[in-house]
């Protein structure tokens, strides 16, 4: 919809499906009464007092997520050229399996940056990152490897940064020797003593601030002989942003230390942005394939109840331990901040399978992803005479 700046705008909505709905244009303080029943109608009237692109939505919980949203364009809006970069991490970037090779000396160069990144189509945030993505790069080594980490802080940074690897046995997981000023580089070397999937993060005070801003990632330490082969592997991490502006606000979002300390995030996301795994990147598989997800929680505060709607995890390596037997036939698995898990499952039926934290109100703040499975449907596994309802959100 497009209107002139200063115009009085009237929007009439008619209910066609009988469910409860409404309409709101939050930027102009306009919100309708709730509509119940087929044919019910309502009108909102407001003055479009400023130019720009503004969202209109149904405010009933879950309805915006299901697609009940659009844009109202006010005035002669010129397309702005954004300088924000895409910080969202491609979940398919998981590195090469180590296979059955012996221990080696491996070197990783990490760059800490401070960049304005895209949060969603209408908003940005000043992220702090490893290698310009959130999460940072997925590092993949073998138990017994000797690993050198070279951490450089970009010259245009304004903060000191560091890195703490949960896989490291040593002072601060490396953070004690990598408090790096802008333009500097510091290094350390460690031996990978334990197999597993481990989080790494910045550990410069205030640590929670650095983590929330995007400074986290994971390192996989494969056991001797490597992990069993699967068809698809994906790298997914859950994060939180604490902004002064409310969720859904447009423009550059500013950090709020008060909300961080109160543990009340405005934005929750997989892989760095609100739509990283629903729009920016595709996660796909074919019927009959084995899928493995490396899942971690950057945090810094919230526990995740990781769940894939419409699937059951065949194997869950609880707390990312590879030396304990995996749990089998798991619906939902808990992952703490700074923790991880590895899940494996065979996909048996085509469709869209939604990644969520099963504290499902968090989905309203952006915490969803989609795994799309292609292939032939097997009626012995699932069948219905009913068509899939797109408004269900599944």
C-alpha positions as CSV (number, residue, x, y, z in Angstrom):
1,X,0.0,0.0,0.0
2,X,1.2,3.5,-0.8
3,X,-0.1,6.8,0.4
4,X,1.0,10.5,0.4
5,X,2.8,12.0,3.4
6,X,0.3,13.8,5.6
7,X,-2.7,11.9,4.2
8,X,-5.5,10.6,6.4
9,X,-5.5,6.9,5.9
10,X,-8.4,4.5,6.4
11,X,-7.8,0.8,6.2
12,X,-10.7,-1.6,6.3
13,X,-10.2,-5.3,7.1
14,X,-12.7,-8.1,6.5
15,X,-12.4,-11.5,8.2
16,X,-12.7,-14.3,5.6
17,X,-11.7,-17.3,7.7
18,X,-13.7,-16.9,11.0
19,X,-10.6,-16.9,13.2
20,X,-9.8,-14.0,15.5
21,X,-7.8,-11.2,13.7
22,X,-7.0,-7.5,13.9
23,X,-4.8,-5.0,12.2
24,X,-2.3,-2.5,13.5
25,X,0.2,0.0,12.2
26,X,2.4,0.4,15.3
27,X,4.5,3.4,14.0
28,X,1.3,5.5,13.8
29,X,-0.3,4.1,17.0
30,X,-3.2,2.7,15.0
31,X,-4.8,-0.6,16.0
32,X,-8.3,-2.1,15.4
33,X,-10.7,-4.0,17.5
34,X,-10.5,-7.8,17.2
35,X,-12.5,-9.4,14.5
36,X,-14.3,-12.8,15.2
37,X,-16.5,-14.6,12.6
38,X,-16.6,-14.7,8.9
39,X,-17.6,-11.4,7.4
40,X,-16.7,-9.3,10.5
41,X,-15.1,-6.0,9.4
42,X,-13.3,-3.1,11.0
43,X,-11.6,0.1,9.9
44,X,-8.6,2.0,11.4
45,X,-8.1,5.7,10.6
46,X,-4.9,7.6,11.2
47,X,-2.7,10.3,9.6
48,X,0.5,9.3,7.9
49,X,2.6,12.0,9.5
50,X,6.0,11.0,8.2
51,X,7.5,9.4,5.1
52,X,9.0,6.0,5.1
53,X,8.2,2.3,4.9
54,X,6.2,1.0,7.9
55,X,4.9,-2.4,8.8
56,X,1.3,-3.3,9.3
57,X,0.5,-6.6,11.1
58,X,-2.1,-8.8,12.8
59,X,-1.2,-8.6,16.5
60,X,-2.8,-11.9,17.5
61,X,0.1,-14.0,18.8
62,X,1.5,-16.2,16.1
63,X,-0.3,-14.5,13.2
64,X,2.5,-12.2,12.1
65,X,4.8,-15.2,12.1
66,X,2.3,-17.1,9.9
67,X,2.5,-14.3,7.3
68,X,0.0,-11.7,8.4
69,X,2.2,-8.6,7.8
70,X,2.9,-6.1,5.0
71,X,4.4,-2.7,4.3
72,X,2.7,0.7,4.1
73,X,4.8,3.1,2.0
74,X,4.3,6.8,2.9
75,X,5.4,9.5,0.5
76,X,8.0,9.4,-2.2
77,X,10.3,7.0,-0.5
78,X,13.7,6.6,-2.3
79,X,15.3,3.2,-1.8
80,X,18.1,3.7,0.7
81,X,21.5,2.2,0.1
82,X,22.3,0.4,3.3
83,X,25.9,0.0,4.4
84,X,25.0,-2.8,6.7
85,X,26.6,-6.2,5.9
86,X,25.0,-9.6,6.1
87,X,26.4,-11.2,9.2
88,X,24.2,-14.2,9.1
89,X,26.2,-17.5,9.1
90,X,25.5,-20.0,6.3
91,X,24.6,-23.2,8.2
92,X,26.1,-25.4,5.5
93,X,29.6,-24.1,6.3
94,X,30.8,-26.9,8.5
95,X,34.3,-27.7,7.1
96,X,35.6,-31.0,5.9
97,X,35.3,-34.2,8.1
98,X,38.7,-35.2,9.5
99,X,38.2,-38.8,8.5
100,X,40.7,-41.3,9.8
101,X,43.8,-39.1,9.6
102,X,46.3,-38.9,12.5
103,X,47.0,-35.9,14.7
104,X,48.3,-32.8,13.0
105,X,49.3,-29.2,13.8
106,X,46.4,-27.0,12.7
107,X,46.4,-23.2,12.6
108,X,43.4,-20.9,12.6
109,X,43.5,-17.1,12.1
110,X,40.5,-15.3,13.6
111,X,39.6,-11.6,13.1
112,X,37.4,-9.7,15.6
113,X,35.3,-7.0,14.0
114,X,32.7,-4.4,14.9
115,X,30.3,-3.9,12.0
116,X,26.8,-2.6,11.3
117,X,24.9,-5.8,10.2
118,X,21.5,-6.6,8.9
119,X,19.1,-7.7,11.6
120,X,16.1,-8.0,9.3
121,X,14.8,-6.2,6.2
122,X,14.1,-3.0,8.2
123,X,16.6,-2.9,11.0
124,X,20.3,-3.2,11.7
125,X,22.5,-3.6,14.7
126,X,26.2,-2.9,15.6
127,X,27.4,-6.5,15.9
128,X,30.8,-7.6,17.3
129,X,31.9,-10.7,15.4
130,X,34.5,-13.3,14.7
131,X,35.3,-13.0,10.9
132,X,32.2,-10.8,10.2
133,X,29.6,-13.6,10.8
134,X,27.4,-14.6,13.7
135,X,28.2,-17.2,14.8
136,X,31.8,-17.2,13.9
137,X,33.5,-19.8,11.7
138,X,32.9,-23.5,12.5
139,X,36.3,-24.9,13.3
140,X,36.9,-28.6,12.8
141,X,39.8,-30.6,14.2
142,X,40.7,-34.1,15.6
143,X,41.3,-35.2,19.1
144,X,45.1,-35.1,19.6
145,X,45.6,-32.2,17.2
146,X,47.9,-29.4,18.2
147,X,46.1,-26.1,17.4
148,X,47.4,-22.6,17.1
149,X,45.0,-19.7,17.3
150,X,46.0,-16.3,16.0
151,X,43.5,-13.7,17.1
152,X,43.7,-10.3,15.4
153,X,41.5,-7.3,16.4
154,X,40.6,-5.2,13.4
155,X,42.3,-1.8,13.3
156,X,38.9,0.1,13.2
157,X,37.6,-1.6,16.3
158,X,37.1,0.5,19.4
159,X,37.0,-2.3,22.0
160,X,39.4,-4.9,23.2
161,X,38.4,-8.5,22.3
162,X,39.5,-12.0,23.1
163,X,38.6,-15.6,22.7
164,X,37.8,-18.4,25.2
165,X,37.6,-21.9,23.8
166,X,35.7,-24.4,26.0
167,X,37.8,-27.1,24.3
168,X,41.0,-25.7,25.7
169,X,42.7,-26.9,28.9
170,X,44.6,-23.7,29.9
171,X,44.3,-20.2,31.4
172,X,40.9,-18.8,30.6
173,X,40.5,-21.2,27.6
174,X,42.9,-18.9,25.9
175,X,41.2,-15.6,27.0
176,X,43.9,-14.9,29.6
177,X,46.5,-14.4,26.8
178,X,44.3,-12.9,24.0
179,X,43.0,-9.6,25.4
180,X,43.7,-7.9,22.0
181,X,43.7,-4.2,21.4
182,X,42.6,-2.7,18.1
183,X,45.2,-3.5,15.4
184,X,47.0,-6.1,17.5
185,X,47.4,-9.9,17.2
186,X,47.9,-12.4,19.9
187,X,48.3,-16.2,19.8
188,X,48.3,-19.4,21.8
189,X,48.7,-23.1,21.1
190,X,46.8,-25.9,22.7
191,X,46.4,-29.7,22.4
192,X,42.9,-31.0,21.8
193,X,42.6,-33.5,24.7
194,X,38.9,-34.1,24.6
195,X,36.5,-35.0,21.8
196,X,33.2,-33.2,21.5
197,X,31.4,-30.1,20.2
198,X,32.5,-27.0,22.1
199,X,31.5,-23.3,22.2
200,X,34.0,-20.5,21.9
201,X,33.3,-16.9,22.7
202,X,34.8,-13.5,23.6
203,X,35.7,-13.2,27.3
204,X,36.5,-9.5,27.6
205,X,34.5,-7.8,30.4
206,X,31.6,-7.2,30.2
207,X,31.6,-10.8,28.8
208,X,27.9,-11.0,28.5
209,X,27.9,-7.8,26.4
210,X,30.5,-9.2,24.0
211,X,28.7,-12.5,23.6
212,X,25.3,-11.0,23.1
213,X,26.7,-8.7,20.4
214,X,27.6,-11.8,18.4
215,X,31.0,-13.0,19.6
216,X,30.5,-16.8,19.8
217,X,31.0,-19.9,17.6
218,X,31.8,-23.6,17.9
219,X,34.8,-25.9,17.4
220,X,34.2,-29.6,16.7
221,X,36.8,-32.0,18.0
222,X,36.2,-35.3,16.2
223,X,37.2,-38.5,18.0
224,X,39.9,-40.8,16.6
225,X,38.6,-42.2,13.3
226,X,36.2,-39.3,12.8
227,X,32.4,-39.1,13.1
228,X,30.2,-41.6,11.1
229,X,29.3,-40.4,7.6
230,X,25.9,-38.7,7.1
231,X,24.4,-37.1,4.0
232,X,23.9,-33.5,5.3
233,X,25.5,-31.5,8.1
234,X,24.4,-28.1,9.4
235,X,25.8,-25.6,11.9
236,X,23.2,-23.7,14.0
237,X,23.6,-21.4,17.0
238,X,21.0,-19.6,19.1
239,X,21.6,-16.0,20.2
240,X,20.0,-13.0,21.9
241,X,20.1,-9.3,21.4
242,X,19.2,-6.7,24.0
243,X,18.1,-3.5,22.4
244,X,16.7,-0.2,23.7
245,X,14.1,-0.4,21.0
246,X,11.3,-2.9,21.1
247,X,11.2,-5.9,18.8
248,X,9.9,-4.9,15.4
249,X,11.4,-1.4,15.5
250,X,13.0,0.0,12.3
251,X,16.4,1.4,11.8
252,X,19.7,1.0,13.8
253,X,18.9,-0.8,17.1
254,X,20.9,0.3,20.1
255,X,22.3,-1.9,22.9
256,X,20.6,-1.8,26.3
257,X,22.7,-2.8,29.3
258,X,19.6,-2.7,31.6
259,X,17.8,-5.3,29.5
260,X,20.9,-7.4,29.3
261,X,21.2,-7.5,33.1
262,X,17.5,-8.1,33.5
263,X,17.8,-11.0,30.9
264,X,15.0,-9.6,28.8
265,X,16.1,-9.8,25.1
266,X,14.1,-8.0,22.4
267,X,15.5,-10.2,19.6
268,X,16.2,-13.9,19.4
269,X,17.7,-15.6,16.4
270,X,19.4,-18.6,14.8
271,X,22.7,-17.8,13.0
272,X,22.8,-14.0,13.6
273,X,19.7,-12.5,12.0
274,X,15.9,-12.7,12.3
275,X,15.5,-14.6,9.1
276,X,18.9,-16.3,8.6
277,X,17.4,-19.8,8.4
278,X,14.0,-18.9,6.9
279,X,15.0,-16.5,4.1
280,X,18.7,-15.8,3.8
281,X,19.9,-19.4,3.7
282,X,18.3,-22.7,2.8
283,X,18.6,-25.9,4.8
284,X,17.5,-28.8,2.6
285,X,17.6,-32.6,2.6
286,X,16.0,-35.4,0.5
287,X,13.8,-38.2,1.7
288,X,15.9,-41.0,3.0
289,X,18.9,-38.9,3.9
290,X,20.6,-38.8,7.3
291,X,21.0,-35.3,8.7
292,X,23.3,-34.1,11.4
293,X,22.9,-30.7,13.2
294,X,25.6,-29.2,15.3
295,X,23.6,-27.0,17.6
296,X,24.9,-24.6,20.2
297,X,23.7,-21.7,22.4
298,X,25.8,-18.5,22.4
299,X,23.4,-17.0,24.9
300,X,24.5,-15.3,27.0
301,X,21.5,-16.1,29.2
302,X,18.7,-18.3,28.0
303,X,18.5,-22.1,27.9
304,X,17.2,-23.6,24.7
305,X,14.7,-26.4,24.3
306,X,15.8,-27.4,20.9
307,X,13.0,-29.0,18.8
308,X,12.3,-29.8,15.2
309,X,8.6,-29.7,14.5
310,X,7.4,-32.8,12.7
311,X,10.6,-34.9,13.4
312,X,12.1,-37.0,16.2
313,X,15.8,-37.0,16.8
314,X,17.1,-40.5,16.3
315,X,20.2,-39.8,18.3
316,X,21.1,-36.9,20.6
317,X,24.6,-36.5,21.9
318,X,23.6,-34.9,25.1
319,X,25.6,-31.9,26.1
320,X,27.8,-32.7,23.0
321,X,29.5,-35.6,24.7
322,X,30.9,-38.1,22.3
323,X,32.2,-40.5,24.9
324,X,28.7,-41.2,26.4
325,X,26.1,-43.3,24.5
326,X,23.7,-41.0,22.6
327,X,20.1,-40.7,23.7
328,X,17.7,-42.2,21.2
329,X,14.2,-41.2,20.0
330,X,14.2,-37.7,21.5
331,X,11.6,-35.0,20.9
332,X,13.2,-32.0,22.5
333,X,16.7,-31.5,24.0
334,X,17.9,-28.9,26.5
335,X,21.0,-26.9,25.7
336,X,22.4,-24.4,28.2
337,X,24.1,-21.1,27.4
338,X,27.7,-21.9,26.4
339,X,26.7,-25.4,25.7
340,X,26.0,-27.6,22.6
341,X,24.5,-30.8,21.3
342,X,24.7,-32.9,18.2
343,X,21.5,-34.4,16.8
344,X,21.1,-36.9,14.0
345,X,18.0,-38.1,12.2
346,X,16.8,-39.7,9.0
347,X,14.2,-37.7,7.1
348,X,11.3,-40.0,6.0
349,X,8.7,-37.6,4.6
350,X,8.8,-34.4,2.4
351,X,7.8,-31.0,3.7
352,X,8.9,-28.1,5.8
353,X,10.2,-28.9,9.3
354,X,10.6,-25.9,11.6
355,X,13.5,-25.5,14.0
356,X,12.4,-23.8,17.2
357,X,13.3,-23.3,20.8
358,X,10.1,-24.9,22.3
359,X,9.8,-22.0,24.7
360,X,7.6,-21.0,21.8
361,X,6.9,-17.4,22.7
362,X,10.5,-16.9,21.5
363,X,9.4,-17.7,18.0
364,X,7.5,-14.4,18.0
365,X,10.9,-12.6,18.4
366,X,12.5,-14.3,15.5
367,X,13.7,-17.7,16.7
368,X,12.7,-20.0,13.9
369,X,14.4,-21.9,11.0
370,X,13.2,-24.2,8.2
371,X,14.5,-27.5,7.0
372,X,12.9,-28.3,3.7
373,X,12.8,-32.0,2.7
374,X,12.2,-33.0,-0.9
375,X,11.1,-36.3,-2.3
376,X,8.3,-38.7,-2.6
377,X,5.6,-38.9,0.1
378,X,5.0,-42.3,1.7
379,X,1.3,-42.6,2.7
380,X,2.3,-45.4,5.2
381,X,4.1,-42.8,7.2
382,X,1.7,-39.9,6.9
383,X,-1.5,-39.3,5.0
384,X,-4.5,-36.9,5.1
385,X,-7.3,-35.9,2.7
386,X,-6.9,-32.4,4.0
387,X,-4.7,-29.8,2.3
388,X,-1.8,-28.3,4.2
389,X,-3.0,-25.0,5.7
390,X,-0.4,-22.3,5.0
391,X,-1.8,-20.2,7.9
392,X,-0.7,-22.9,10.4
393,X,2.9,-21.6,10.1
394,X,4.1,-25.2,9.3
